[in-house]
């Protein structure tokens, strides 16, 4: 299929995300419930619709700010996955004193609300701890390995997805700040760094989904991935960052990116997506971190643009068969990265049009609300919808326990449920 055709398909819908499960509905004794009204509803998407959970760490630890309860309610209204911050410098400000309990409570808060948790990242040169500086490289590597084992293993009961290592393309040549990881990567190479991160994380939590993640989506990243795979290092998914402070990439560009990286046969996770609802960052800025402003207000015109572009972004990527996850990088403008108005809620907690637009997709167009249907003469009923978890209950017994089943992507399956 050509890129143009893929873009058209993405805009037209996402049929490949659908599946059908035909239920055989019986009573407790096993007799078919023929010609019986039942209520079917979706309870979870198989596709990962994520956001960062940074803003709710305080609430989970009993020190939430005004409006945090409402922020949490808005969060779980749309998102089924949360990325928590494991930036080493902040997570372990002093050697041997990590903020494990604080992040565990945050992970538990999300888990208790049906939200899966991802950790970001286990290895990264930026925000490496200052106390690592001036140590011998062997000691730096040993300490990094210990950190990865400790956190991937220590959170294995709560976190099953990690950015194992972040932004390796630039890692050996990074110059924005002095850190202990860049010299290690420069001497021992990118492949070595990736191998150590994946080996240690997988040994600590064999069930984890481990990503290689980068903002550099050029051919340099493709060459790195090819080198990693040729070296026999197992990647579970490829992470692709799409911060768009300087403007929306457009559907065709997004589909081209997905096509390029889909050729490795691995799931694609768009790990960091952002769109501004105010003035765009000037195009001449190369490193987004170089644009520092005291105020960056959200505007009515910018909010309308953000909502339109966000919907187009999600439609294009959900429409691509290789994409399994999209994580938006900010639920609120309060404390947003670079002070940019990238949140889906304003700083005062009120929803922007972009929040409504995304909710209308995730829990509207792509979701099955409670729907009354009827079994046939044999007690069977076909359910077709977006891949995910579903529940069914008798229509006339609202207090009856629901039976659960799944709809698998692209499948035509059968299941039996007892009501």
C-alpha positions as CSV (number, residue, x, y, z in Angstrom):
1,X,0.0,0.0,0.0
2,X,1.4,3.4,-0.9
3,X,1.8,6.1,1.8
4,X,-1.0,8.1,0.3
5,X,-3.3,5.1,0.5
6,X,-2.2,4.5,4.1
7,X,-3.0,8.1,5.0
8,X,-6.4,7.8,3.4
9,X,-7.0,4.5,5.3
10,X,-6.0,6.1,8.6
11,X,-8.4,8.9,8.0
12,X,-11.3,6.7,7.0
13,X,-11.1,4.4,10.0
14,X,-9.3,1.7,11.8
15,X,-11.0,-1.6,10.8
16,X,-7.9,-3.6,11.5
17,X,-8.3,-2.7,15.2
18,X,-11.7,-4.5,15.3
19,X,-12.5,-8.1,16.1
20,X,-15.6,-10.3,16.6
21,X,-16.3,-12.6,19.4
22,X,-19.5,-14.8,19.2
23,X,-20.7,-15.6,22.6
24,X,-22.6,-18.7,23.6
25,X,-24.7,-17.4,26.5
26,X,-26.0,-20.0,29.1
27,X,-27.6,-19.9,32.5
28,X,-25.9,-21.3,35.6
29,X,-27.1,-24.8,34.7
30,X,-25.6,-24.6,31.2
31,X,-28.8,-24.2,29.3
32,X,-28.7,-21.7,26.4
33,X,-30.3,-18.4,27.1
34,X,-32.3,-18.1,23.8
35,X,-33.9,-14.9,22.6
36,X,-32.7,-13.1,25.7
37,X,-31.7,-9.4,26.0
38,X,-28.2,-8.8,27.3
39,X,-26.1,-5.7,27.9
40,X,-22.6,-5.7,26.4
41,X,-20.0,-3.1,27.2
42,X,-16.3,-2.5,26.7
43,X,-14.2,-2.2,29.9
44,X,-10.6,-1.7,28.5
45,X,-8.8,-1.1,25.2
46,X,-6.1,-3.5,24.0
47,X,-4.4,-0.5,22.4
48,X,-2.3,1.6,24.9
49,X,-3.6,5.2,25.3
50,X,-1.1,6.6,27.7
51,X,0.0,9.8,29.3
52,X,2.6,10.9,31.9
53,X,1.6,10.4,35.5
54,X,4.1,12.8,36.9
55,X,1.5,15.3,38.1
56,X,-0.3,12.7,40.3
57,X,2.7,11.4,42.2
58,X,2.0,13.9,45.0
59,X,-1.6,13.0,45.2
60,X,-0.7,9.3,45.5
61,X,1.6,10.2,48.4
62,X,-0.9,12.2,50.3
63,X,0.4,15.6,49.4
64,X,-1.8,16.5,46.5
65,X,-2.4,20.1,45.5
66,X,-5.8,21.8,45.1
67,X,-7.5,20.3,42.0
68,X,-5.4,17.1,42.0
69,X,-8.4,14.8,42.8
70,X,-10.3,16.2,39.8
71,X,-7.1,15.9,37.7
72,X,-6.9,12.2,38.6
73,X,-10.6,11.7,37.6
74,X,-9.9,13.3,34.3
75,X,-6.9,11.2,33.8
76,X,-8.6,7.8,34.2
77,X,-11.5,9.0,32.2
78,X,-9.4,8.7,29.0
79,X,-6.0,6.9,29.7
80,X,-5.3,3.3,30.4
81,X,-1.5,3.6,30.9
82,X,0.7,6.0,32.9
83,X,4.4,6.8,32.5
84,X,6.2,7.5,35.8
85,X,9.5,9.4,36.2
86,X,12.6,7.4,37.0
87,X,15.1,10.1,36.1
88,X,18.1,8.8,38.0
89,X,19.3,12.2,39.4
90,X,15.9,12.9,40.9
91,X,15.0,9.3,41.8
92,X,18.3,8.8,43.7
93,X,19.6,12.2,44.7
94,X,22.0,10.5,47.2
95,X,23.7,7.2,46.6
96,X,21.7,4.3,48.1
97,X,18.7,6.5,48.9
98,X,16.2,6.1,46.0
99,X,12.7,7.4,46.1
100,X,11.4,3.8,45.8
101,X,8.5,4.1,48.3
102,X,7.2,7.3,46.7
103,X,7.2,5.8,43.2
104,X,5.7,2.5,44.4
105,X,2.8,4.4,46.0
106,X,2.2,6.3,42.7
107,X,2.3,3.0,40.7
108,X,-0.1,1.4,43.1
109,X,-2.5,4.4,42.8
110,X,-2.6,3.9,39.0
111,X,-2.9,0.1,39.2
112,X,-5.8,0.4,41.7
113,X,-7.7,2.4,39.0
114,X,-7.0,0.0,36.2
115,X,-4.2,2.0,34.7
116,X,-1.0,0.1,33.6
117,X,2.3,1.6,34.5
118,X,5.5,2.2,32.5
119,X,8.8,3.4,33.9
120,X,10.9,6.0,32.1
121,X,13.9,5.5,31.8
122,X,16.3,3.0,33.3
123,X,19.4,4.4,31.5
124,X,19.9,7.9,30.1
125,X,22.8,10.4,30.0
126,X,20.5,13.4,30.7
127,X,19.7,13.7,34.4
128,X,22.3,11.2,35.4
129,X,23.2,11.8,39.1
130,X,26.0,14.3,39.8
131,X,27.5,12.0,42.4
132,X,28.6,9.6,39.6
133,X,30.9,12.3,38.1
134,X,34.7,11.6,38.3
135,X,34.2,7.9,39.1
136,X,36.2,5.4,37.0
137,X,34.3,4.1,34.0
138,X,34.2,0.5,35.4
139,X,32.6,1.8,38.5
140,X,30.1,3.9,36.5
141,X,29.0,0.9,34.5
142,X,28.8,-1.3,37.6
143,X,26.6,1.3,39.4
144,X,24.4,1.7,36.3
145,X,23.9,-2.1,36.1
146,X,23.0,-2.2,39.8
147,X,20.5,0.6,39.3
148,X,18.8,-1.1,36.4
149,X,18.6,-4.5,38.3
150,X,17.3,-2.8,41.5
151,X,14.5,-0.9,39.9
152,X,13.4,-3.2,37.1
153,X,13.3,-6.0,39.7
154,X,12.0,-4.0,42.6
155,X,9.0,-2.8,40.6
156,X,8.3,-6.1,38.8
157,X,5.0,-6.5,40.5
158,X,3.8,-3.0,39.5
159,X,5.6,-2.0,36.3
160,X,5.8,-4.3,33.3
161,X,7.0,-1.8,30.6
162,X,10.2,0.2,30.6
163,X,12.1,2.5,28.4
164,X,15.2,0.4,29.0
165,X,17.5,3.1,27.6
166,X,16.8,6.5,26.2
167,X,18.2,8.6,23.3
168,X,21.3,6.5,22.5
169,X,21.9,8.1,19.1
170,X,23.2,11.2,20.8
171,X,24.5,9.6,24.0
172,X,28.2,9.4,23.1
173,X,28.4,12.9,21.7
174,X,26.1,14.7,24.1
175,X,27.6,18.1,25.2
176,X,24.7,20.0,26.8
177,X,25.8,19.1,30.3
178,X,28.6,17.1,32.0
179,X,27.5,13.6,33.0
180,X,29.0,10.2,33.7
181,X,27.1,8.2,31.2
182,X,28.3,10.0,28.0
183,X,32.0,9.1,28.6
184,X,31.0,5.5,29.2
185,X,29.0,5.4,25.9
186,X,31.8,7.1,24.1
187,X,34.4,4.6,25.2
188,X,32.3,1.4,25.0
189,X,29.9,2.2,22.2
190,X,26.2,2.5,21.7
191,X,25.6,-1.3,21.2
192,X,27.4,-2.0,24.5
193,X,25.2,0.5,26.3
194,X,22.0,-1.0,24.9
195,X,23.1,-4.5,25.6
196,X,23.8,-3.8,29.2
197,X,20.5,-2.0,29.7
198,X,18.4,-4.8,28.1
199,X,20.3,-7.7,29.7
200,X,20.1,-6.3,33.2
201,X,16.5,-5.3,32.9
202,X,15.4,-8.6,31.4
203,X,17.3,-10.6,34.0
204,X,15.6,-8.6,36.8
205,X,12.1,-8.9,35.2
206,X,11.9,-11.5,32.4
207,X,8.2,-10.6,31.8
208,X,8.8,-6.9,31.1
209,X,8.3,-5.2,27.8
210,X,11.5,-3.3,27.1
211,X,11.9,-0.4,24.7
212,X,14.7,1.3,22.9
213,X,13.5,5.0,22.8
214,X,14.7,8.0,20.9
215,X,13.8,11.5,19.6
216,X,16.2,11.2,16.6
217,X,14.0,9.6,14.0
218,X,16.6,9.9,11.2
219,X,18.4,7.2,9.4
220,X,20.9,7.2,12.3
221,X,18.3,5.6,14.5
222,X,17.5,3.0,11.8
223,X,21.2,2.1,11.6
224,X,21.4,1.8,15.3
225,X,18.4,-0.5,15.4
226,X,19.9,-2.6,12.7
227,X,23.1,-2.9,14.6
228,X,21.3,-3.9,17.8
229,X,19.3,-6.6,16.0
230,X,22.4,-7.9,14.2
231,X,24.1,-8.1,17.6
232,X,21.4,-10.5,18.8
233,X,19.9,-8.1,21.4
234,X,16.2,-8.6,21.8
235,X,14.0,-5.5,21.5
236,X,10.3,-5.8,22.5
237,X,9.2,-2.6,20.9
238,X,10.7,0.5,19.3
239,X,10.0,3.9,21.0
240,X,9.5,6.9,18.8
241,X,9.3,10.5,20.2
242,X,7.2,13.1,18.5
243,X,7.3,16.4,20.4
244,X,5.8,19.0,18.1
245,X,6.4,22.3,19.8
246,X,7.3,23.7,16.4
247,X,4.2,22.5,14.6
248,X,2.2,19.4,13.7
249,X,4.2,16.9,11.5
250,X,1.1,16.0,9.5
251,X,-0.5,12.6,8.7
252,X,1.7,11.8,5.7
253,X,4.9,12.4,7.7
254,X,3.6,10.3,10.6
255,X,2.7,7.4,8.4
256,X,6.1,7.6,6.7
257,X,7.8,7.4,10.0
258,X,5.7,4.4,11.1
259,X,6.3,2.7,7.7
260,X,10.1,3.1,8.0
261,X,10.3,1.7,11.5
262,X,7.7,-1.0,11.0
263,X,10.1,-2.9,8.6
264,X,11.8,-4.3,11.7
265,X,8.7,-6.3,12.5
266,X,8.5,-4.9,16.0
267,X,5.6,-3.1,17.7
268,X,5.9,0.7,17.5
269,X,5.2,2.8,20.6
270,X,4.9,6.6,20.0
271,X,6.2,7.3,23.5
272,X,6.3,11.1,23.8
273,X,3.7,13.1,21.8
274,X,3.0,16.8,22.4
275,X,1.2,19.6,20.6
276,X,1.1,23.2,21.8
277,X,-2.1,25.2,22.2
278,X,-0.3,28.6,22.0
279,X,2.3,30.2,19.8
280,X,4.6,27.7,18.1
281,X,8.3,27.6,19.0
282,X,10.4,29.3,16.3
283,X,11.6,27.0,13.6
284,X,15.3,28.0,13.9
285,X,15.5,26.3,17.4
286,X,17.4,23.0,17.0
287,X,17.4,21.7,20.6
288,X,13.9,22.3,22.1
289,X,15.5,22.8,25.5
290,X,17.2,26.0,24.2
291,X,13.8,27.7,24.1
292,X,13.3,29.1,27.6
293,X,10.5,31.6,28.2
294,X,8.9,32.9,31.4
295,X,5.3,32.6,30.0
296,X,3.9,30.6,27.2
297,X,0.1,31.1,27.3
298,X,-2.5,28.9,25.8
299,X,-4.8,30.8,23.4
300,X,-8.3,30.2,22.0
301,X,-6.9,29.9,18.5
302,X,-4.1,27.6,19.6
303,X,-6.5,25.4,21.6
304,X,-8.7,24.9,18.5
305,X,-5.6,24.1,16.4
306,X,-4.3,21.7,19.1
307,X,-7.6,19.8,19.2
308,X,-7.7,19.4,15.4
309,X,-4.1,18.3,15.2
310,X,-4.4,15.9,18.1
311,X,-7.3,14.1,16.5
312,X,-5.5,13.9,13.2
313,X,-2.4,12.6,15.0
314,X,-4.3,9.8,16.8
315,X,-6.3,8.8,13.7
316,X,-3.2,8.5,11.6
317,X,-1.3,6.4,14.1
318,X,-4.2,4.2,15.3
319,X,-4.8,3.6,11.6
320,X,-1.3,2.2,11.2
321,X,-1.2,-1.6,11.9
322,X,2.3,-1.5,13.4
323,X,1.5,1.0,16.1
324,X,0.4,-0.4,19.5
325,X,0.8,2.5,21.9
326,X,0.6,6.3,21.9
327,X,1.6,8.3,25.0
328,X,0.8,11.9,25.3
329,X,3.3,14.0,27.2
330,X,1.2,16.1,29.5
331,X,-2.3,15.9,31.1
332,X,-2.1,19.6,32.3
333,X,-0.3,22.8,31.5
334,X,0.7,23.1,35.2
335,X,4.4,22.4,35.4
336,X,4.5,21.2,31.7
337,X,7.9,20.6,30.1
338,X,9.5,23.8,28.9
339,X,6.6,25.7,30.4
340,X,4.8,25.0,27.1
341,X,1.0,24.9,26.8
342,X,1.0,21.2,25.7
343,X,-1.5,19.9,28.3
344,X,-5.0,18.7,27.5
345,X,-6.2,20.6,30.6
346,X,-5.4,24.2,31.4
347,X,-3.3,25.1,34.4
348,X,-6.6,25.7,36.3
349,X,-7.8,22.2,35.6
350,X,-10.4,23.0,33.0
351,X,-10.4,20.8,29.9
352,X,-9.2,22.2,26.6
353,X,-11.0,21.2,23.3
354,X,-8.1,18.7,22.8
355,X,-9.2,16.7,25.9
356,X,-12.7,16.5,24.7
357,X,-11.5,15.5,21.2
358,X,-9.4,12.7,22.5
359,X,-12.0,11.4,24.9
360,X,-14.6,11.4,22.1
361,X,-12.3,9.1,20.2
362,X,-11.0,6.8,22.9
363,X,-14.2,6.5,24.9
364,X,-16.6,7.4,22.1
365,X,-16.0,6.5,18.5
366,X,-13.5,3.7,19.3
367,X,-15.5,2.4,22.4
368,X,-18.6,0.3,23.0
369,X,-20.7,1.8,25.8
370,X,-23.4,-0.4,27.5
371,X,-25.3,-1.7,24.5
372,X,-28.5,-3.8,24.7
373,X,-28.6,-6.7,22.2
374,X,-30.4,-10.1,22.0
375,X,-29.3,-13.6,21.7
376,X,-30.6,-15.8,18.9
377,X,-32.6,-19.0,19.2
378,X,-29.4,-20.9,20.1
379,X,-28.4,-18.4,22.8
380,X,-25.7,-16.9,20.7
381,X,-24.8,-13.3,20.0
382,X,-21.9,-11.8,18.0
383,X,-20.0,-8.8,19.5
384,X,-17.9,-6.7,17.1
385,X,-15.8,-3.9,18.4
386,X,-12.3,-2.5,19.1
387,X,-9.9,-5.1,20.5
388,X,-10.0,-5.2,24.3
389,X,-11.8,-6.4,27.4
390,X,-15.6,-6.6,27.5
391,X,-18.4,-7.6,30.0
392,X,-21.9,-8.9,29.4
393,X,-24.9,-9.2,31.8
394,X,-28.6,-9.9,31.6
395,X,-30.5,-6.8,30.6
396,X,-33.3,-7.2,33.1
397,X,-31.1,-8.0,36.1
398,X,-29.0,-4.9,36.6
399,X,-27.6,-6.2,39.9
400,X,-26.4,-9.5,38.3
401,X,-22.7,-10.3,38.1
402,X,-21.3,-9.7,34.7
403,X,-19.3,-12.2,32.7
404,X,-16.1,-11.1,31.0
405,X,-14.6,-11.9,27.6
406,X,-12.2,-10.4,25.1
407,X,-12.3,-9.2,21.6
408,X,-9.0,-9.8,19.8
409,X,-7.8,-7.6,17.0
410,X,-8.6,-9.0,13.6
411,X,-10.0,-12.2,15.1
412,X,-13.3,-14.1,14.6
413,X,-13.5,-16.0,17.8
414,X,-16.0,-17.8,20.0
415,X,-16.4,-17.8,23.8
416,X,-18.9,-19.2,26.3
417,X,-20.3,-17.2,29.2
418,X,-22.7,-18.1,32.0
419,X,-25.1,-15.6,33.4
